[in-house]
Amino acid sequence: MKQVVFRNYDRYAIKHLLMEIGHHRLHRECQNRKLNFPKRISLFFLESGDFPTTLKYKYPMIGINTIMVIDRYDLPEKGWERFEVA
C-alpha cells in the first residue's frame, strides 16, 4: 500500500526556514544523527504526511535522510506537492 506525503522543494521558503532554525541548531541536529553538514540548498526539502513535518536532505552517496522535525517553526503555505511513496 502506498503512502501519500506532501513535499515542498521551494528554495526560497527553505532558505528562510533554515535562517529561522539557525546554523548552530542545524549543525547540532546533524551531529546527533551522525550526518555530514549539508552544503547545497537545492538538496533540502520538507516532507509532511501522517507524521510530523520534517526537514530532509538528499545526500549524494547515502540517499535521503531526515535531519529534524520542524513542526514548531513557520511552515510555507505554497509549494507543496503530493507524492505517493512505498
KOLGU-947608 format. One record per atom (N, C-alpha, C): residue in one letter; atom name; x, y, z. Coordinates in Angstrom, 2 decimals, decimal comma, m for minus. Layout:
residues N
NODE|r|a|xx|yy|zz
NODE|A|CA|X|Y|Z;
...
END
This chain:
residues 86
NODE|r|a|xx|yy|zz
NODE|M|N|0,84|m1,18|0,00;
NODE|M|CA|0,00|0,00|0,00;
NODE|M|C|0,88|1,24|0,00;
NODE|K|N|0,55|2,17|m0,87;
NODE|K|CA|1,33|3,39|m0,98;
NODE|K|C|0,84|4,43|0,01;
NODE|Q|N|1,80|5,18|0,54;
NODE|Q|CA|1,50|6,24|1,49;
NODE|Q|C|1,58|7,58|0,76;
NODE|V|N|0,67|8,48|1,07;
NODE|V|CA|0,66|9,81|0,44;
NODE|V|C|1,37|10,78|1,38;
NODE|V|N|2,34|11,52|0,82;
NODE|V|CA|3,04|12,55|1,56;
NODE|V|C|3,04|13,83|0,73;
NODE|F|N|3,28|14,93|1,39;
NODE|F|CA|3,39|16,21|0,72;
NODE|F|C|4,81|16,71|0,89;
NODE|R|N|5,41|17,14|m0,22;
NODE|R|CA|6,79|17,62|m0,19;
NODE|R|C|6,85|19,04|m0,73;
NODE|N|N|7,79|19,79|m0,19;
NODE|N|CA|8,00|21,17|m0,62;
NODE|N|C|9,47|21,34|m0,96;
NODE|Y|N|9,75|21,72|m2,22;
NODE|Y|CA|11,12|21,91|m2,69;
NODE|Y|C|11,44|23,39|m2,94;
NODE|D|N|10,57|24,30|m2,49;
NODE|D|CA|10,74|25,73|m2,73;
NODE|D|C|11,99|26,25|m2,01;
NODE|R|N|13,01|26,60|m2,79;
NODE|R|CA|14,29|27,04|m2,21;
NODE|R|C|14,15|28,30|m1,38;
NODE|Y|N|13,32|29,22|m1,83;
NODE|Y|CA|13,13|30,47|m1,10;
NODE|Y|C|12,56|30,19|0,30;
NODE|A|N|11,51|29,36|0,38;
NODE|A|CA|10,89|29,02|1,65;
NODE|A|C|11,85|28,23|2,54;
NODE|I|N|12,60|27,32|1,95;
NODE|I|CA|13,55|26,51|2,72;
NODE|I|C|14,69|27,38|3,24;
NODE|K|N|15,14|28,32|2,43;
NODE|K|CA|16,22|29,22|2,87;
NODE|K|C|15,78|30,03|4,09;
NODE|H|N|14,55|30,54|4,06;
NODE|H|CA|14,05|31,31|5,21;
NODE|H|C|13,84|30,42|6,43;
NODE|L|N|13,41|29,19|6,22;
NODE|L|CA|13,25|28,25|7,32;
NODE|L|C|14,61|27,93|7,95;
NODE|L|N|15,63|27,73|7,12;
NODE|L|CA|16,97|27,44|7,63;
NODE|L|C|17,52|28,64|8,41;
NODE|M|N|17,22|29,84|7,98;
NODE|M|CA|17,65|31,03|8,72;
NODE|M|C|16,95|31,09|10,07;
NODE|E|N|15,69|30,69|10,11;
NODE|E|CA|14,94|30,66|11,38;
NODE|E|C|15,49|29,59|12,31;
NODE|I|N|15,84|28,43|11,76;
NODE|I|CA|16,39|27,34|12,57;
NODE|I|C|17,76|27,75|13,12;
NODE|G|N|18,59|28,32|12,29;
NODE|G|CA|19,91|28,76|12,71;
NODE|G|C|20,98|27,71|12,43;
NODE|H|N|22,19|28,20|12,15;
NODE|H|CA|23,33|27,34|11,81;
NODE|H|C|23,67|26,40|12,97;
NODE|H|N|23,68|26,93|14,18;
NODE|H|CA|24,09|26,13|15,34;
NODE|H|C|23,15|24,95|15,58;
NODE|R|N|21,85|25,20|15,52;
NODE|R|CA|20,87|24,12|15,76;
NODE|R|C|20,92|23,08|14,64;
NODE|L|N|21,04|23,53|13,41;
NODE|L|CA|21,13|22,60|12,29;
NODE|L|C|22,39|21,74|12,40;
NODE|H|N|23,49|22,37|12,78;
NODE|H|CA|24,76|21,64|12,95;
NODE|H|C|24,63|20,59|14,06;
NODE|R|N|23,98|20,97|15,16;
NODE|R|CA|23,81|20,05|16,29;
NODE|R|C|22,91|18,86|15,91;
NODE|E|N|21,84|19,13|15,16;
NODE|E|CA|20,95|18,04|14,72;
NODE|E|C|21,69|17,06|13,81;
NODE|C|N|22,53|17,58|12,92;
NODE|C|CA|23,32|16,71|12,04;
NODE|C|C|24,30|15,87|12,84;
NODE|Q|N|24,93|16,46|13,84;
NODE|Q|CA|25,86|15,71|14,69;
NODE|Q|C|25,12|14,61|15,45;
NODE|N|N|23,94|14,92|15,98;
NODE|N|CA|23,17|13,92|16,74;
NODE|N|C|22,78|12,73|15,87;
NODE|R|N|22,54|12,96|14,60;
NODE|R|CA|22,16|11,88|13,68;
NODE|R|C|23,35|11,30|12,92;
NODE|K|N|24,54|11,78|13,26;
NODE|K|CA|25,79|11,32|12,64;
NODE|K|C|25,76|11,51|11,12;
NODE|L|N|25,34|12,72|10,71;
NODE|L|CA|25,28|13,08|9,29;
NODE|L|C|26,25|14,22|9,02;
NODE|N|N|26,76|14,26|7,81;
NODE|N|CA|27,60|15,39|7,41;
NODE|N|C|26,73|16,64|7,31;
NODE|F|N|27,34|17,80|7,55;
NODE|F|CA|26,59|19,05|7,47;
NODE|F|C|26,24|19,31|6,00;
NODE|P|N|24,96|19,55|5,68;
NODE|P|CA|24,54|19,79|4,29;
NODE|P|C|25,13|21,07|3,73;
NODE|K|N|25,47|21,04|2,45;
NODE|K|CA|26,11|22,19|1,83;
NODE|K|C|25,28|22,83|0,71;
NODE|R|N|24,39|22,08|0,08;
NODE|R|CA|23,63|22,59|m1,07;
NODE|R|C|22,16|22,76|m0,72;
NODE|I|N|21,67|23,97|m0,86;
NODE|I|CA|20,27|24,24|m0,52;
NODE|I|C|19,31|23,54|m1,47;
NODE|S|N|19,76|23,25|m2,68;
NODE|S|CA|18,87|22,61|m3,66;
NODE|S|C|18,55|21,16|m3,31;
NODE|L|N|19,27|20,57|m2,36;
NODE|L|CA|19,03|19,18|m1,97;
NODE|L|C|18,17|19,05|m0,71;
NODE|F|N|17,77|20,18|m0,11;
NODE|F|CA|16,85|20,17|1,02;
NODE|F|C|15,42|20,06|0,51;
NODE|F|N|14,55|19,46|1,31;
NODE|F|CA|13,12|19,52|1,07;
NODE|F|C|12,37|19,25|2,36;
NODE|L|N|11,11|19,66|2,39;
NODE|L|CA|10,24|19,44|3,53;
NODE|L|C|9,28|18,31|3,18;
NODE|E|N|8,94|17,50|4,19;
NODE|E|CA|8,00|16,39|3,95;
NODE|E|C|7,00|16,34|5,08;
NODE|S|N|5,73|16,19|4,71;
NODE|S|CA|4,65|16,12|5,69;
NODE|S|C|3,66|15,05|5,27;
NODE|G|N|3,08|14,41|6,26;
NODE|G|CA|2,09|13,37|6,00;
NODE|G|C|1,33|13,09|7,27;
NODE|D|N|1,17|11,82|7,61;
NODE|D|CA|0,50|11,43|8,85;
NODE|D|C|1,41|11,62|10,06;
NODE|F|N|2,65|11,89|9,83;
NODE|F|CA|3,67|12,04|10,86;
NODE|F|C|4,08|13,51|10,92;
NODE|P|N|4,91|13,90|11,86;
NODE|P|CA|5,33|15,31|11,93;
NODE|P|C|6,03|15,78|10,65;
NODE|T|N|6,00|17,07|10,41;
NODE|T|CA|6,68|17,66|9,26;
NODE|T|C|8,17|17,64|9,53;
NODE|T|N|8,94|17,17|8,55;
NODE|T|CA|10,38|17,03|8,74;
NODE|T|C|11,16|17,76|7,67;
NODE|L|N|12,37|18,14|8,03;
NODE|L|CA|13,34|18,69|7,09;
NODE|L|C|14,22|17,54|6,66;
NODE|K|N|14,31|17,32|5,36;
NODE|K|CA|15,10|16,21|4,84;
NODE|K|C|16,15|16,73|3,87;
NODE|Y|N|17,17|15,90|3,66;
NODE|Y|CA|18,26|16,26|2,76;
NODE|Y|C|18,64|15,02|1,96;
NODE|K|N|18,87|15,21|0,67;
NODE|K|CA|19,25|14,10|m0,20;
NODE|K|C|20,77|14,12|m0,35;
NODE|Y|N|21,43|13,25|0,43;
NODE|Y|CA|22,88|13,13|0,35;
NODE|Y|C|23,24|12,36|m0,92;
NODE|P|N|24,24|12,83|m1,68;
NODE|P|CA|24,57|12,19|m2,96;
NODE|P|C|24,91|10,70|m2,85;
NODE|M|N|25,68|10,29|m1,89;
NODE|M|CA|26,10|8,88|m1,81;
NODE|M|C|25,24|8,05|m0,86;
NODE|I|N|24,58|8,70|0,08;
NODE|I|CA|23,83|7,99|1,12;
NODE|I|C|22,35|7,85|0,78;
NODE|G|N|21,77|8,90|0,24;
NODE|G|CA|20,34|8,92|m0,05;
NODE|G|C|19,63|9,94|0,81;
NODE|I|N|18,34|9,81|0,95;
NODE|I|CA|17,52|10,77|1,69;
NODE|I|C|17,56|10,45|3,18;
NODE|N|N|17,85|11,48|3,98;
NODE|N|CA|17,88|11,35|5,43;
NODE|N|C|17,10|12,48|6,08;
NODE|T|N|16,41|12,16|7,17;
NODE|T|CA|15,71|13,17|7,95;
NODE|T|C|16,72|13,88|8,83;
NODE|I|N|16,70|15,20|8,80;
NODE|I|CA|17,60|15,98|9,64;
NODE|I|C|16,93|16,36|10,94;
NODE|M|N|15,68|16,85|10,86;
NODE|M|CA|15,00|17,25|12,08;
NODE|M|C|13,50|17,41|11,85;
NODE|V|N|12,74|17,40|12,95;
NODE|V|CA|11,31|17,68|12,93;
NODE|V|C|11,16|19,19|13,04;
NODE|I|N|10,32|19,77|12,20;
NODE|I|CA|10,22|21,23|12,15;
NODE|I|C|8,81|21,74|12,42;
NODE|D|N|8,01|21,01|13,15;
NODE|D|CA|6,63|21,41|13,40;
NODE|D|C|6,51|22,72|14,18;
NODE|R|N|7,51|23,07|14,96;
NODE|R|CA|7,40|24,29|15,77;
NODE|R|C|7,81|25,54|15,03;
NODE|Y|N|8,28|25,42|13,81;
NODE|Y|CA|8,69|26,57|13,00;
NODE|Y|C|7,58|26,95|12,03;
NODE|D|N|7,69|28,17|11,47;
NODE|D|CA|6,72|28,62|10,48;
NODE|D|C|6,91|27,85|9,18;
NODE|L|N|5,86|27,18|8,75;
NODE|L|CA|5,93|26,38|7,53;
NODE|L|C|5,38|27,17|6,35;
NODE|P|N|5,91|26,94|5,15;
NODE|P|CA|5,41|27,66|3,98;
NODE|P|C|4,00|27,22|3,62;
NODE|E|N|3,24|28,14|3,08;
NODE|E|CA|1,87|27,83|2,67;
NODE|E|C|1,81|27,33|1,24;
NODE|K|N|2,74|27,76|0,40;
NODE|K|CA|2,72|27,41|m1,02;
NODE|K|C|3,87|26,46|m1,34;
NODE|G|N|3,72|25,79|m2,49;
NODE|G|CA|4,80|24,95|m2,99;
NODE|G|C|4,72|23,49|m2,62;
NODE|W|N|3,66|23,06|m1,96;
NODE|W|CA|3,53|21,66|m1,55;
NODE|W|C|3,04|20,82|m2,72;
NODE|E|N|3,70|19,67|m2,92;
NODE|E|CA|3,34|18,74|m3,98;
NODE|E|C|3,00|17,39|m3,36;
NODE|R|N|2,03|16,72|m3,93;
NODE|R|CA|1,59|15,42|m3,43;
NODE|R|C|2,41|14,31|m4,08;
NODE|F|N|2,90|13,36|m3,27;
NODE|F|CA|3,68|12,22|m3,76;
NODE|F|C|3,16|10,95|m3,12;
NODE|E|N|3,26|9,86|m3,85;
NODE|E|CA|2,96|8,54|m3,30;
NODE|E|C|4,28|7,80|m3,12;
NODE|V|N|4,54|7,35|m1,91;
NODE|V|CA|5,78|6,62|m1,63;
NODE|V|C|5,43|5,23|m1,13;
NODE|A|N|6,34|4,31|m1,38;
NODE|A|CA|6,09|2,92|m0,98;
NODE|A|C|6,33|2,72|0,49;
END
